């Protein structure tokens, strides 16, 4: 079904794109929310992600649309977060992470907790030499420099380990494992 929608979108069918947005709205939102940890920022980022998806569709190579969409969403959210860090706004993000907004739904908090538990369980499946750098970089949000000092290696070694860990995950984990 996705392939047919994608072809219609490539041929200029706006209704097909609206259907695609409706189908993947939650996937994109939760992917960016997982990185940004702020509902308003995630809503804004999700809209930007769909614009990126629309403009990138000609380059889509039919290799798992949900994975492709999620990768675009996560990369965009990481870019946004990096910009915030550069502007010294990260303190606000950390505050929101520990102090849920009163309007935040209980369902969203439960889903987030379940996703975190699943992610921790999956990280434990990683080979030991990748596990520490994945936890340090993605969970504890340490820099390459901090991790390299802890591991007593060059920052480039940390970068290579993260790259190899991502390759391992792509090879051993299926997209449906995280649905």
Contact map, one row per residue, 1 for C-alpha under 8 A:
11111000000000000000000000000000000000000000000000000000000000000000000000000000000000000000000000000000000000000000000000000000000000000000000000000000000000000000000000000000000
11111100000000000001000000000000000000000000000000000000000000001000000000000000000000000000000000000000000000000000000000000000000000000000000000000000000000000000000000000000000
11111110000000000000000000000000000000000000000000000000000001000000000000000000000000000000000000000000000000000000000000000000000000000000000000000000000000000000000000000000000
11111111000000000000000000000000000000000000000000000000000000000000000000000000000000000000000000000000000000000000000000000000000000000000000000000000000000000000000000000000000
11111111100000011011000000000000000000000000000000000000000000000000000000000000000000000000000000000000000000000000000000000000000000000000000000000000000000000000000000000000000
01111111110000011000000000000000000000000000000000000000100000000000000000000000000000000000000000000000000000000000000000000000000000000000000000000000000000000000000000000000000
00111111111000000000000000000000000000000000000000000000000000000000000000000000000000000000000000000000000000000000000000000000000000000000000000000000000000000000000000000000000
00011111111110010000000000000000000000000000000000000000000000000000000000000000000000000000000000000000000000000000000000000000000000000000000000000000000000000000000000000000000
00001111111111011000000000000000000000000000000000000000000000000000000000000000000000000000000000000000000000000000000000000000000000000000000000000000000000000000000000000000000
00000111111110000000000000000000000000000000000000000000110000000000000000000000000000000000000000000000000000000000000000000000000000000000000000000000000000000000000000000000000
00000011111110000000000000000000000000000000000000000000000000000000000000000000000000000000000000000000000000000000000000000000000000000000000000000000000000000000000000000000000
00000001111111000000000000000000000000000000000000000000000000000000000000000000000000000000000000000000000000000000000000000000000000000000000000000000000000000000000000000000000
00000001111111111000000000000000000000000000000000000000000000000000000000000000000000000000000000000000000000000000000000000000000000000000000000000000000000000000000000000000000
00000000100111111100000000000000000000000000000000000000000000000000000000000000000000000000000000000000000000000000000000000000000000000000000000000000000000000000000000000000000
00000000000011111110000000000000000000000000000000000000000000000000000000000000000000000000000000000000000000000000000000000000000000000000000000000000000000000000000000000000000
00001101100011111111000000000000000000000000000000000000000000000000000000000000000000000000000000000000000000000000000000000000000000000000000000000000000000000000000000000000000
00001100100011111111100000000000000000000000000000000100000000000000000000000000000000000000000000000000000000000000000000000000000000000000000000000000000000000000000000000000000
00000000000001111111110000000000000000000000000000000000000000000000000000000000000000000000000000000000000000000000000000000000000000000000000000000000000000000000000000000000000
00001000000000111111111000000000000000000000000000000000000000000000000000000000000000000000000000000000000000000000000000000000000000000000000000000000000000000000000000000000000
01001000000000011111111100000000000000000000000000000000000000000000000000000000000000000000000000000000000000000000000000000000000000000000000000000000000000000000000000000000000
00000000000000001111111110000000000000000000000001000000000000000000000000000000000000000000000000000000000000000000000000000000000000000000000000000000000000000000000000000000000
00000000000000000111111110000000000000000000000000000000000000000000000000000000000000000000000000000000000000000000000000000000000000000000000000000000000000000000000000000000000
00000000000000000011111111000000000000000000000000000000000000000000000000000000000000000000000000000000000000000000000000000000000000000000000000000000000000000000000000000000000
00000000000000000001111111110000000000000000000000000000000000000100000000000000000000000000000000000000000000000000000000000000000000000000000000000000000000000000000000000000000
00000000000000000000111111111000000000000000010000000000000000000000000000000000000000000000000000000000000000000000000000000000000000000000000000000000000000000000000000000000000
00000000000000000000001111111100000000000000000000000000000000000000000000000000000000000000000000000000000000000000000000000000000000000000000000000000000000000000000000000000000
00000000000000000000000111111110000000000000000000000000000000000100010000000000000000000000000000000000000000000000000000000000000000000000000000000000000000000000000000000000000
00000000000000000000000111111111000000000000010010000000000000000000110010000000000000000000000000000000000000000000000000000000000000000000000000000000000000000000000000000000000
00000000000000000000000011111111100000000110010000000000000000000000000000000000000000000000000000000000000000000000000000000000000000000000000000000000000000000000000000000000000
00000000000000000000000001111111110000000100000000000000000000000000000000000000000000000000000000000000000000000000000000000000000000000000000000000000000000000000000000000000000
00000000000000000000000000111111111000000000000000000000000000000000010011000000000000000000000000000000000000000000000000000000000000000000000000000000000000000000000000000000000
00000000000000000000000000011111111110000100110000000000000000000000000011011000000000000000000000000000000000000000000000000000000000000000000000000000000000000000000000000000000
00000000000000000000000000001111111111101100000000000000000000000000000000000000000000000000000000000000000000000000000000000000000000000000000000000000000000000000000000000000000
00000000000000000000000000000111111110000000000000000000000000000000000000000000000000000000000000000000000000010000000000000000000000000000000000000000000000000000000000000000000
00000000000000000000000000000011111110000000000000000000000000000000000001001100100000000000000000000000000000000000000000000000000000000000000000000000000000000000000000000000000
00000000000000000000000000000001111111001100000000000000000000000000000000001101100000000000100000000000000000000000000000000000000000000000000000000000000000000000000000000000000
00000000000000000000000000000001111111100100000000000000000000000000000000000000000000000000100110000000000000000000000000000000000000000000000000000000000000000000000000000000000
00000000000000000000000000000000100111111100000000000000000000000000000000000000000000000000100110000000000000000000000000000000000000000000000000000000000000000000000000000000000
00000000000000000000000000000000100011111110000000000000000000000000000000000000000000000000000000000000000000000000000000000000000000000000000000000000000000000000000000000000000
00000000000000000000000000000000000001111111000000000000000000000000000000000000000000000000000000000000000000000000000000000000000000000000000000000000000000000000000000000000000
00000000000000000000000000000000100101111111100000000000000000000000000000000000000000000000000000000000000000000000000000000000000000000000000000000000000000000000000000000000000
00000000000000000000000000001101100111111111110000000000000000000000000000001000000000000000000000000000000000000000000000000000000000000000000000000000000000000000000000000000000
00000000000000000000000000001000000000111111111000000000000000000000000000000000000000000000000000000000000000000000000000000000000000000000000000000000000000000000000000000000000
00000000000000000000000000000000000000011111111100000000000000000000000000000000000000000000000000000000000000000000000000000000000000000000000000000000000000000000000000000000000
00000000000000000000000000000001000000001111111110000000000000000000000000011000000000000000000000000000000000000000000000000000000000000000000000000000000000000000000000000000000
00000000000000000000000010011001000000000111111111000000000000000000000010000000000000000000000000000000000000000000000000000000000000000000000000000000000000000000000000000000000
00000000000000000000000000000000000000000011111111100000000000000000000000000000000000000000000000000000000000000000000000000000000000000000000000000000000000000000000000000000000
00000000000000000000000000000000000000000001111111110000000000000000000000000000000000000000000000000000000000000000000000000000000000000000000000000000000000000000000000000000000
00000000000000000000000000010000000000000000111111111000000000000000000110010000000000000000000000000000000000000000000000000000000000000000000000000000000000000000000000000000000
00000000000000000000100000000000000000000000011111111100000000000000000000000000000000000000000000000000000000000000000000000000000000000000000000000000000000000000000000000000000
00000000000000000000000000000000000000000000001111111110000000000000000000000000000000000000000000000000000000000000000000000000000000000000000000000000000000000000000000000000000
00000000000000000000000000000000000000000000000111111111000000000000000100000000000000000000000000000000000000000000000000000000000000000000000000000000000000000000000000000000000
00000000000000000000000000000000000000000000000011111111100000000000100100000000000000000000000000000000000000000000000000000000000000000000000000000000000000000000000000000000000
00000000000000001000000000000000000000000000000001111111100000000000000000000000000000000000000000000000000000000000000000000000000000000000000000000000000000000000000000000000000
00000000000000000000000000000000000000000000000000111111110000000000000000000000000000000000000000000000000000000000000000000000000000000000000000000000000000000000000000000000000
00000000000000000000000000000000000000000000000000011111111100000000000000000000000000000000000000000000000000000000000000000000000000000000000000000000000000000000000000000000000
00000100010000000000000000000000000000000000000000001111111100000000000000000000000000000000000000000000000000000000000000000000000000000000000000000000000000000000000000000000000
00000000010000000000000000000000000000000000000000000011111100000000000000000000000000000000000000000000000000000000000000000000000000000000000000000000000000000000000000000000000
00000000000000000000000000000000000000000000000000000001111110000000000000000000000000000000000000000000000000000000000000000000000000000000000000000000000000000000000000000000000
00000000000000000000000000000000000000000000000000000001111111100001000000000000000000000000000000000000000000000000000000000000000000000000000000000000000000000000000000000000000
00000000000000000000000000000000000000000000000000000000001111100000000000000000000000000000000000000000000000000000000000000000000000000000000000000000000000000000000000000000000
00100000000000000000000000000000000000000000000000000000000111111000000000000000000000000000000000000000000000000000000000000000000000000000000000000000000000000000000000000000000
00000000000000000000000000000000000000000000000000000000000111111001000000000000000000000000000000000000000000000000000000000000000000000000000000000000000000000000000000000000000
00000000000000000000000000000000000000000000000000000000000001111111000000000000000000000000000000000000000000000000000000000000000000000000000000000000000000000000000000000000000
01000000000000000000000000000000000000000000000000000000000001111111100000000000000000000000000000000000000000000000000000000000000000000000000000000000000000000000000000000000000
00000000000000000000000100100000000000000000000000000000000000011111110000000000000000000000000000000000000000000000000000000000000000000000000000000000000000000000000000000010000
00000000000000000000000000000000000000000000000000000000000000011111111000000000000000000000000000000000000000000000000000000000000000000000000000000000000000000000000000000010000
00000000000000000000000000000000000000000000000000000000000100111111111100000000000000000000000000000000000000000000000000000000000000000000000000000000000000000000000000000000000
00000000000000000000000000010000000000000000000000001000000000001111111110000000000000000000000000000000000000000000000000000000000000000000000000000000000000000000000000000000000
00000000000000000000000000110010000000000000000000000000000000000111111111000000000000000000000000000000000000000000000000000000000000000000000000000000000000000000000000000000000
00000000000000000000000000000000000000000000000000000000000000000011111111100000000000000000000000000000000000000000000000000000000000000000000000000000000000000000000000000000000
00000000000000000000000000000000000000000000000010011000000000000001111111110000000000000000000000000000000000000000000000000000000000000000000000000000000000000000000000000000000
00000000000000000000000000010011000000000000010010000000000000000000111111111000000000000000000000000000000000000000000000000000000000000000000000000000000000000000000000000000000
00000000000000000000000000000011001000000000000000000000000000000000011111111100000000000000000000000000000000000000000000000000000000000000000000000000000000000000000000000000000
00000000000000000000000000000000000000000000000000000000000000000000001111111110000000000000000000000000000000000000000000000000000000000000000000000000000000000000000000000000000
00000000000000000000000000000001000000000000100010000000000000000000000111111111000000000000000000000000000000000000000000000000000000000000000000000000000000000000000000000000000
00000000000000000000000000000001001100000100100000000000000000000000000011111111100000000000000000000000000000000000000000000000000000000000000000000000000000000000000000000000000
00000000000000000000000000000000001100000000000000000000000000000000000001111111110000000000000000000000000000000000000000000000000000000000000000000000000000000000000000000000000
00000000000000000000000000000000000000000000000000000000000000000000000000111111111000000000000000000000000000000000000000000000000000000000000000000000000000000000000000000000000
00000000000000000000000000000000000100000000000000000000000000000000000000011111111100000000000000000000000000000000000000000000000000000000000000000000000000000000000000000000000
00000000000000000000000000000000001100000000000000000000000000000000000000001111111110000100000000000000000000000000000000000000000000000000000000000000000000000000000000000000000
00000000000000000000000000000000000000000000000000000000000000000000000000000111111111000000000000000000000000000000000000000000000000000000000000000000000000000000000000000000000
00000000000000000000000000000000000000000000000000000000000000000000000000000011111111100000000000000000000000000000000000000000000000000000000000000000000000000000000000000000000
00000000000000000000000000000000000000000000000000000000000000000000000000000001111111111100000000000000000000000000000000000000000000000000000000000000000000000000000000000000000
00000000000000000000000000000000000000000000000000000000000000000000000000000000111111111100000000000000000000000000000000000000000000000000000000000000000000000000000000000000000
00000000000000000000000000000000000000000000000000000000000000000000000000000000011111111000000000000000000000000000000000000000000000000000000000000000000000000000000000000000000
00000000000000000000000000000000000000000000000000000000000000000000000000000000001111111100000000000000000000000000000000000000000000000000000000000000000000000000000000000000000
00000000000000000000000000000000000000000000000000000000000000000000000000000000000111111110000000000000000000000000000000000000000000000000000000000000000000000000000000000000000
00000000000000000000000000000000000000000000000000000000000000000000000000000000000111111111100000000000000000000000000000000000000000000000000000000000000000000000000000000000000
00000000000000000000000000000000000000000000000000000000000000000000000000000000100110111111110000000000000000000000000000000000000000000000000000000000000000000000000000000000000
00000000000000000000000000000000000000000000000000000000000000000000000000000000000000011111111000000000000000000000000000000000000000000000000000000000000000000000000000000000000
00000000000000000000000000000000000000000000000000000000000000000000000000000000000000001111111100000000000000000000000000000000000000000000000000000000000000000000000000000000000
00000000000000000000000000000000000111000000000000000000000000000000000000000000000000001111111110000000000000000000000000000000000000000000000000000000000000000000000000000000000
00000000000000000000000000000000000000000000000000000000000000000000000000000000000000000111111111000000000000000000000000000000000000000000000000000000000000000000000000000000000
00000000000000000000000000000000000000000000000000000000000000000000000000000000000000000011111111100000000000000000000000000000000000000000000000000000000000000000000000000000000
00000000000000000000000000000000000011000000000000000000000000000000000000000000000000000001111111111000000000000000000000000000000000000000000000000000000000000000000000000000000
00000000000000000000000000000000000011000000000000000000000000000000000000000000000000000000111111110000000000000000000000000000000000000000000000000000000000000000000000000000000
00000000000000000000000000000000000000000000000000000000000000000000000000000000000000000000011111110000000000000000000000000000000000000000000000000000000000000000000000000000000
00000000000000000000000000000000000000000000000000000000000000000000000000000000000000000000001111111000000000000000000000000000000000000000000000000000000000000000000000000000000
00000000000000000000000000000000000000000000000000000000000000000000000000000000000000000000000111111101000000000000000000000000000000000000000000000000000000000000000000000000000
00000000000000000000000000000000000000000000000000000000000000000000000000000000000000000000000100111111000000000000000000000000000000000000000000000000000000000000000000000000000
00000000000000000000000000000000000000000000000000000000000000000000000000000000000000000000000000011111000000000000000000000000000000000000000000000000000000000000000000000000000
00000000000000000000000000000000000000000000000000000000000000000000000000000000000000000000000000001111100000000000000000000000000000000000000000000000000000000000000000000000000
00000000000000000000000000000000000000000000000000000000000000000000000000000000000000000000000000011111110110000000000000000000000000000000000000000000000000000000000000000000000
00000000000000000000000000000000000000000000000000000000000000000000000000000000000000000000000000000011111110000000000000000000000000000000000000000000000000000000000000000000000
00000000000000000000000000000000000000000000000000000000000000000000000000000000000000000000000000000001111111000000000000000000000000000000000000000000000000000000000000000000000
00000000000000000000000000000000000000000000000000000000000000000000000000000000000000000000000000000000111111100000000000000000000000000000000000000000000000000000000000000000000
00000000000000000000000000000000000000000000000000000000000000000000000000000000000000000000000000000001111111110000000000000000000000000000000000000000000000000000000000000000000
00000000000000000000000000000000000000000000000000000000000000000000000000000000000000000000000000000001111111111000000000000000000000000000000000000000000000000000000000000000000
00000000000000000000000000000000000000000000000000000000000000000000000000000000000000000000000000000000011111111100000000000000000000000000000000000000000000000000000000000000000
00000000000000000000000000000000000000000000000000000000000000000000000000000000000000000000000000000000001111111110000000000000000000000000000000000000000000000000000000000000000
00000000000000000000000000000000010000000000000000000000000000000000000000000000000000000000000000000000000111111111000000000000000000000000000000000000000000000000000000000000000
00000000000000000000000000000000000000000000000000000000000000000000000000000000000000000000000000000000000011111111100000000000000000000000000000000000000000000000000000000000000
00000000000000000000000000000000000000000000000000000000000000000000000000000000000000000000000000000000000001111111110000000000000000000000000000000000000000000000000000000000000
00000000000000000000000000000000000000000000000000000000000000000000000000000000000000000000000000000000000000111111111000000000000000000000000000000000000000000000000000000000000
00000000000000000000000000000000000000000000000000000000000000000000000000000000000000000000000000000000000000011111111100000000000000000000000000000000000000000000000000000000000
00000000000000000000000000000000000000000000000000000000000000000000000000000000000000000000000000000000000000001111111110000000000000000000000000000000000000000000000000000000000
00000000000000000000000000000000000000000000000000000000000000000000000000000000000000000000000000000000000000000111111111000000000000000000000000000000000000000000000000000000000
00000000000000000000000000000000000000000000000000000000000000000000000000000000000000000000000000000000000000000011111111100000000000000000000000000000000000000000000000000000000
00000000000000000000000000000000000000000000000000000000000000000000000000000000000000000000000000000000000000000001111111110000000000000000000000000000000000000000000000000000000
00000000000000000000000000000000000000000000000000000000000000000000000000000000000000000000000000000000000000000000111111111000000000000000000000000000000000000000000000000000000
00000000000000000000000000000000000000000000000000000000000000000000000000000000000000000000000000000000000000000000011111111100000000000000000000000000000000000000000000000000000
00000000000000000000000000000000000000000000000000000000000000000000000000000000000000000000000000000000000000000000001111111100001001100000000000000000000000000000000000000000000
00000000000000000000000000000000000000000000000000000000000000000000000000000000000000000000000000000000000000000000000111111110001000000000000000000000000000000000000000000000000
00000000000000000000000000000000000000000000000000000000000000000000000000000000000000000000000000000000000000000000000011111110000000000000000000000000000000000000000000000000000
00000000000000000000000000000000000000000000000000000000000000000000000000000000000000000000000000000000000000000000000001111111011000000000000000000000000000000000100010000000000
00000000000000000000000000000000000000000000000000000000000000000000000000000000000000000000000000000000000000000000000000011111111000000000000000000000000000000000000000000000000
00000000000000000000000000000000000000000000000000000000000000000000000000000000000000000000000000000000000000000000000000000111111100000000000000000000000000000000000000000000000
00000000000000000000000000000000000000000000000000000000000000000000000000000000000000000000000000000000000000000000000000000011111110000000000000000000000000001000000000000000000
00000000000000000000000000000000000000000000000000000000000000000000000000000000000000000000000000000000000000000000000000000111111111000000000000000000000000001101100000000000000
00000000000000000000000000000000000000000000000000000000000000000000000000000000000000000000000000000000000000000000000000110111111111100000000000000000000000000000000000000000000
00000000000000000000000000000000000000000000000000000000000000000000000000000000000000000000000000000000000000000000000000000001111111110000000000000000000000000000000000000000000
00000000000000000000000000000000000000000000000000000000000000000000000000000000000000000000000000000000000000000000000000000000111111111000000000100000000001001100000000000000000
00000000000000000000000000000000000000000000000000000000000000000000000000000000000000000000000000000000000000000000000000100000011111111110000000000000000000000100100000000000000
00000000000000000000000000000000000000000000000000000000000000000000000000000000000000000000000000000000000000000000000000100000001111111111000000000000000000000000000000000000000
00000000000000000000000000000000000000000000000000000000000000000000000000000000000000000000000000000000000000000000000000000000000111111111110000100000000000000000000000000000000
00000000000000000000000000000000000000000000000000000000000000000000000000000000000000000000000000000000000000000000000000000000000011111111111100100000000000000000000000000000000
00000000000000000000000000000000000000000000000000000000000000000000000000000000000000000000000000000000000000000000000000000000000001111111110000000000000000000000000000000000000
00000000000000000000000000000000000000000000000000000000000000000000000000000000000000000000000000000000000000000000000000000000000001111111100000000000000000000000000000000000000
00000000000000000000000000000000000000000000000000000000000000000000000000000000000000000000000000000000000000000000000000000000000000111111110000000000000000000000000000000000000
00000000000000000000000000000000000000000000000000000000000000000000000000000000000000000000000000000000000000000000000000000000000000011111111000000000000000000000000000000000000
00000000000000000000000000000000000000000000000000000000000000000000000000000000000000000000000000000000000000000000000000000000000000011101111101100000000000000000000000000000000
00000000000000000000000000000000000000000000000000000000000000000000000000000000000000000000000000000000000000000000000000000000000000001000111111100000000000000000000000000000000
00000000000000000000000000000000000000000000000000000000000000000000000000000000000000000000000000000000000000000000000000000000000000001000011111110000001101100000000000000000000
00000000000000000000000000000000000000000000000000000000000000000000000000000000000000000000000000000000000000000000000000000000000000000000001111111000011000000000000000000000000
00000000000000000000000000000000000000000000000000000000000000000000000000000000000000000000000000000000000000000000000000000000000000000000011111111100000000000000000000000000000
00000000000000000000000000000000000000000000000000000000000000000000000000000000000000000000000000000000000000000000000000000000000010011000011111111110001001000000000000000000000
00000000000000000000000000000000000000000000000000000000000000000000000000000000000000000000000000000000000000000000000000000000000000000000000111111111111011000000000000000000000
00000000000000000000000000000000000000000000000000000000000000000000000000000000000000000000000000000000000000000000000000000000000000000000000011111111110000000000000000000000000
00000000000000000000000000000000000000000000000000000000000000000000000000000000000000000000000000000000000000000000000000000000000000000000000001111111100000000000000000000000000
00000000000000000000000000000000000000000000000000000000000000000000000000000000000000000000000000000000000000000000000000000000000000000000000000111111100000000000000000000000000
00000000000000000000000000000000000000000000000000000000000000000000000000000000000000000000000000000000000000000000000000000000000000000000000000011111110000000000000000000000000
00000000000000000000000000000000000000000000000000000000000000000000000000000000000000000000000000000000000000000000000000000000000000000000000000011111111011000000000000000000000
00000000000000000000000000000000000000000000000000000000000000000000000000000000000000000000000000000000000000000000000000000000000000000000000010011001111111000000000000000000000
00000000000000000000000000000000000000000000000000000000000000000000000000000000000000000000000000000000000000000000000000000000000000000000000110110000111111100000000000000000000
00000000000000000000000000000000000000000000000000000000000000000000000000000000000000000000000000000000000000000000000000000000000000000000000100000000011111110000000000000000000
00000000000000000000000000000000000000000000000000000000000000000000000000000000000000000000000000000000000000000000000000000000000000000000000000010000111111111000000000000000000
00000000000000000000000000000000000000000000000000000000000000000000000000000000000000000000000000000000000000000000000000000000000010000000000100110000111111111100000000000000000
00000000000000000000000000000000000000000000000000000000000000000000000000000000000000000000000000000000000000000000000000000000000000000000000100000000001111111110000000000000000
00000000000000000000000000000000000000000000000000000000000000000000000000000000000000000000000000000000000000000000000000000000000000000000000000000000000111111111000000000000000
00000000000000000000000000000000000000000000000000000000000000000000000000000000000000000000000000000000000000000000000000000000110010000000000000000000000011111111100000000000000
00000000000000000000000000000000000000000000000000000000000000000000000000000000000000000000000000000000000000000000000000000000010011000000000000000000000001111111110000000000000
00000000000000000000000000000000000000000000000000000000000000000000000000000000000000000000000000000000000000000000000000000000000000000000000000000000000000111111111000000000000
00000000000000000000000000000000000000000000000000000000000000000000000000000000000000000000000000000000000000000000000000000000010000000000000000000000000000011111111100000000000
00000000000000000000000000000000000000000000000000000000000000000000000000000000000000000000000000000000000000000000000000000100010001000000000000000000000000001111111110000000000
00000000000000000000000000000000000000000000000000000000000000000000000000000000000000000000000000000000000000000000000000000000000000000000000000000000000000000111111111000000000
00000000000000000000000000000000000000000000000000000000000000000000000000000000000000000000000000000000000000000000000000000000000000000000000000000000000000000011111111100000000
00000000000000000000000000000000000000000000000000000000000000000000000000000000000000000000000000000000000000000000000000000000000000000000000000000000000000000001111111110000000
00000000000000000000000000000000000000000000000000000000000000000000000000000000000000000000000000000000000000000000000000000100000000000000000000000000000000000000111111111000000
00000000000000000000000000000000000000000000000000000000000000000000000000000000000000000000000000000000000000000000000000000000000000000000000000000000000000000000011111111100000
00000000000000000000000000000000000000000000000000000000000000000000000000000000000000000000000000000000000000000000000000000000000000000000000000000000000000000000001111111100000
00000000000000000000000000000000000000000000000000000000000000000000000000000000000000000000000000000000000000000000000000000000000000000000000000000000000000000000000111111100000
00000000000000000000000000000000000000000000000000000000000000000000000000000000000000000000000000000000000000000000000000000000000000000000000000000000000000000000000011111110100
00000000000000000000000000000000000000000000000000000000000000000000000000000000000000000000000000000000000000000000000000000000000000000000000000000000000000000000000001111111110
00000000000000000000000000000000000000000000000000000000000000000110000000000000000000000000000000000000000000000000000000000000000000000000000000000000000000000000000000001111111
00000000000000000000000000000000000000000000000000000000000000000000000000000000000000000000000000000000000000000000000000000000000000000000000000000000000000000000000000000111111
00000000000000000000000000000000000000000000000000000000000000000000000000000000000000000000000000000000000000000000000000000000000000000000000000000000000000000000000000001111111
00000000000000000000000000000000000000000000000000000000000000000000000000000000000000000000000000000000000000000000000000000000000000000000000000000000000000000000000000000111111
00000000000000000000000000000000000000000000000000000000000000000000000000000000000000000000000000000000000000000000000000000000000000000000000000000000000000000000000000000011111
